[in-house]
Amino acid sequence: MSTPRKTRSDKKVGSIEKELGVKLYGADGRKVRKDKTLGEVRKIQQADLTDDQKIASKRQIKIHPKTKTADLNKVRQAVKKVSGK
């Protein structure tokens, strides 16, 4: 039997930092602990998002490039009302 394939989210943060040569920081600006896996870090970051941020990350609003900003704001407000916030 072969061992299960290791994906990027199974790797430790320390080994990813060595590969990329860059330090990883969380959404709050703090360094991420090196002994955690990337999958764990992602779950924690998702949990820290507010409900509005989660909805906004899933929804895309496509409008014409020459649309006025006032019209864009009306669309944003309508989306907020529809989403319940």
C-alpha atoms as an extended CHARMM CRD file, in Angstrom:
* protein
*
        85  EXT
         1         1  MET       CA              0.0000000000        0.0000000000        0.0000000000  PROA      1               0.0000000000
         2         2  SER       CA              1.1590000000        3.4690000000       -0.7680000000  PROA      2               0.0000000000
         3         3  THR       CA              1.0840000000        6.3130000000        1.7170000000  PROA      3               0.0000000000
         4         4  PRO       CA             -1.5300000000        9.0300000000        1.2050000000  PROA      4               0.0000000000
         5         5  ARG       CA             -0.3680000000       11.8820000000       -0.9740000000  PROA      5               0.0000000000
         6         6  LYS       CA              0.6100000000       15.0070000000        0.9090000000  PROA      6               0.0000000000
         7         7  THR       CA             -1.1380000000       18.1350000000       -0.2960000000  PROA      7               0.0000000000
         8         8  ARG       CA             -0.0710000000       21.6870000000        0.3430000000  PROA      8               0.0000000000
         9         9  SER       CA             -2.6000000000       22.1180000000        3.1650000000  PROA      9               0.0000000000
        10        10  ASP       CA             -1.0570000000       19.1390000000        4.9940000000  PROA      10              0.0000000000
        11        11  LYS       CA              2.3590000000       20.8160000000        5.0780000000  PROA      11              0.0000000000
        12        12  LYS       CA              3.5610000000       22.7360000000        8.1010000000  PROA      12              0.0000000000
        13        13  VAL       CA              3.7950000000       26.5120000000        7.9170000000  PROA      13              0.0000000000
        14        14  GLY       CA              7.5420000000       26.3760000000        8.6510000000  PROA      14              0.0000000000
        15        15  SER       CA              8.2950000000       24.1850000000        5.6310000000  PROA      15              0.0000000000
        16        16  ILE       CA              6.1910000000       26.3990000000        3.3510000000  PROA      16              0.0000000000
        17        17  GLU       CA              8.0650000000       29.4720000000        4.6000000000  PROA      17              0.0000000000
        18        18  LYS       CA             11.3680000000       27.7480000000        3.7510000000  PROA      18              0.0000000000
        19        19  GLU       CA             10.1280000000       26.8350000000        0.2540000000  PROA      19              0.0000000000
        20        20  LEU       CA              8.8570000000       30.3060000000       -0.5630000000  PROA      20              0.0000000000
        21        21  GLY       CA             11.4350000000       32.2870000000        1.3920000000  PROA      21              0.0000000000
        22        22  VAL       CA              8.6620000000       34.4740000000        2.8370000000  PROA      22              0.0000000000
        23        23  LYS       CA              7.1620000000       34.7600000000        6.3310000000  PROA      23              0.0000000000
        24        24  LEU       CA              3.4260000000       33.9830000000        6.5930000000  PROA      24              0.0000000000
        25        25  TYR       CA              1.1730000000       36.3740000000        8.4800000000  PROA      25              0.0000000000
        26        26  GLY       CA             -2.4730000000       36.0090000000        9.4980000000  PROA      26              0.0000000000
        27        27  ALA       CA             -5.3090000000       38.4030000000        8.7020000000  PROA      27              0.0000000000
        28        28  ASP       CA             -4.6580000000       40.2460000000       11.9740000000  PROA      28              0.0000000000
        29        29  GLY       CA             -1.0280000000       40.9430000000       11.0060000000  PROA      29              0.0000000000
        30        30  ARG       CA              0.5530000000       38.4900000000       13.4390000000  PROA      30              0.0000000000
        31        31  LYS       CA              2.9660000000       35.7520000000       12.4350000000  PROA      31              0.0000000000
        32        32  VAL       CA              1.4810000000       32.2840000000       12.0410000000  PROA      32              0.0000000000
        33        33  ARG       CA              2.9050000000       29.5550000000       14.2950000000  PROA      33              0.0000000000
        34        34  LYS       CA              5.2890000000       27.3030000000       12.3820000000  PROA      34              0.0000000000
        35        35  ASP       CA              4.0410000000       24.0340000000       13.8770000000  PROA      35              0.0000000000
        36        36  LYS       CA              0.4880000000       24.4190000000       12.4890000000  PROA      36              0.0000000000
        37        37  THR       CA             -0.5500000000       22.9930000000        9.1410000000  PROA      37              0.0000000000
        38        38  LEU       CA             -1.7630000000       25.2950000000        6.4020000000  PROA      38              0.0000000000
        39        39  GLY       CA             -5.2110000000       23.6570000000        6.4940000000  PROA      39              0.0000000000
        40        40  GLU       CA             -5.6090000000       24.5100000000       10.1910000000  PROA      40              0.0000000000
        41        41  VAL       CA             -4.5640000000       28.1030000000        9.5570000000  PROA      41              0.0000000000
        42        42  ARG       CA             -7.1050000000       28.4650000000        6.7430000000  PROA      42              0.0000000000
        43        43  LYS       CA             -9.9090000000       27.1490000000        8.9670000000  PROA      43              0.0000000000
        44        44  ILE       CA             -9.0120000000       29.6310000000       11.6930000000  PROA      44              0.0000000000
        45        45  GLN       CA             -8.9120000000       32.5330000000        9.2140000000  PROA      45              0.0000000000
        46        46  GLN       CA            -12.3350000000       31.5790000000        7.8060000000  PROA      46              0.0000000000
        47        47  ALA       CA            -13.7550000000       31.4280000000       11.3300000000  PROA      47              0.0000000000
        48        48  ASP       CA            -12.5270000000       34.9670000000       12.0210000000  PROA      48              0.0000000000
        49        49  LEU       CA            -14.5050000000       36.4590000000        9.1160000000  PROA      49              0.0000000000
        50        50  THR       CA            -17.7970000000       38.1750000000        9.9020000000  PROA      50              0.0000000000
        51        51  ASP       CA            -21.0260000000       37.0440000000        8.2530000000  PROA      51              0.0000000000
        52        52  ASP       CA            -20.9440000000       40.0380000000        5.8840000000  PROA      52              0.0000000000
        53        53  GLN       CA            -17.4050000000       39.2070000000        4.7990000000  PROA      53              0.0000000000
        54        54  LYS       CA            -18.3110000000       35.5750000000        4.1460000000  PROA      54              0.0000000000
        55        55  ILE       CA            -21.2860000000       36.6220000000        2.0070000000  PROA      55              0.0000000000
        56        56  ALA       CA            -19.2200000000       39.2240000000        0.1600000000  PROA      56              0.0000000000
        57        57  SER       CA            -16.4870000000       36.7200000000       -0.6290000000  PROA      57              0.0000000000
        58        58  LYS       CA            -19.0120000000       34.4130000000       -2.2930000000  PROA      58              0.0000000000
        59        59  ARG       CA            -20.9160000000       37.0390000000       -4.2650000000  PROA      59              0.0000000000
        60        60  GLN       CA            -19.6820000000       38.8910000000       -7.3310000000  PROA      60              0.0000000000
        61        61  ILE       CA            -21.4360000000       41.8930000000       -8.8080000000  PROA      61              0.0000000000
        62        62  LYS       CA            -20.6780000000       42.4690000000      -12.4630000000  PROA      62              0.0000000000
        63        63  ILE       CA            -21.5550000000       45.8410000000      -13.9360000000  PROA      63              0.0000000000
        64        64  HSD       CA            -20.5830000000       47.8320000000      -16.9990000000  PROA      64              0.0000000000
        65        65  PRO       CA            -17.1480000000       49.5140000000      -16.6800000000  PROA      65              0.0000000000
        66        66  LYS       CA            -18.5730000000       52.9780000000      -17.4270000000  PROA      66              0.0000000000
        67        67  THR       CA            -21.2110000000       52.8120000000      -14.6910000000  PROA      67              0.0000000000
        68        68  LYS       CA            -21.4200000000       55.8140000000      -12.3700000000  PROA      68              0.0000000000
        69        69  THR       CA            -20.3040000000       55.3250000000       -8.7810000000  PROA      69              0.0000000000
        70        70  ALA       CA            -23.7310000000       56.4100000000       -7.4960000000  PROA      70              0.0000000000
        71        71  ASP       CA            -25.3290000000       53.5400000000       -9.4050000000  PROA      71              0.0000000000
        72        72  LEU       CA            -22.7180000000       51.1520000000       -8.0470000000  PROA      72              0.0000000000
        73        73  ASN       CA            -23.5230000000       52.2190000000       -4.4790000000  PROA      73              0.0000000000
        74        74  LYS       CA            -27.2340000000       51.5920000000       -5.1250000000  PROA      74              0.0000000000
        75        75  VAL       CA            -26.4000000000       48.0580000000       -6.2670000000  PROA      75              0.0000000000
        76        76  ARG       CA            -24.2540000000       47.4610000000       -3.1690000000  PROA      76              0.0000000000
        77        77  GLN       CA            -27.0480000000       48.6380000000       -0.8680000000  PROA      77              0.0000000000
        78        78  ALA       CA            -29.5750000000       46.4270000000       -2.6530000000  PROA      78              0.0000000000
        79        79  VAL       CA            -27.2980000000       43.4000000000       -2.2170000000  PROA      79              0.0000000000
        80        80  LYS       CA            -26.9270000000       44.1650000000        1.5110000000  PROA      80              0.0000000000
        81        81  LYS       CA            -30.7160000000       44.3380000000        1.8870000000  PROA      81              0.0000000000
        82        82  VAL       CA            -31.1890000000       41.0650000000        0.0210000000  PROA      82              0.0000000000
        83        83  SER       CA            -28.5600000000       39.2980000000        2.1260000000  PROA      83              0.0000000000
        84        84  GLY       CA            -30.3430000000       40.4000000000        5.3050000000  PROA      84              0.0000000000
        85        85  LYS       CA            -27.7970000000       42.8400000000        6.7170000000  PROA      85              0.0000000000
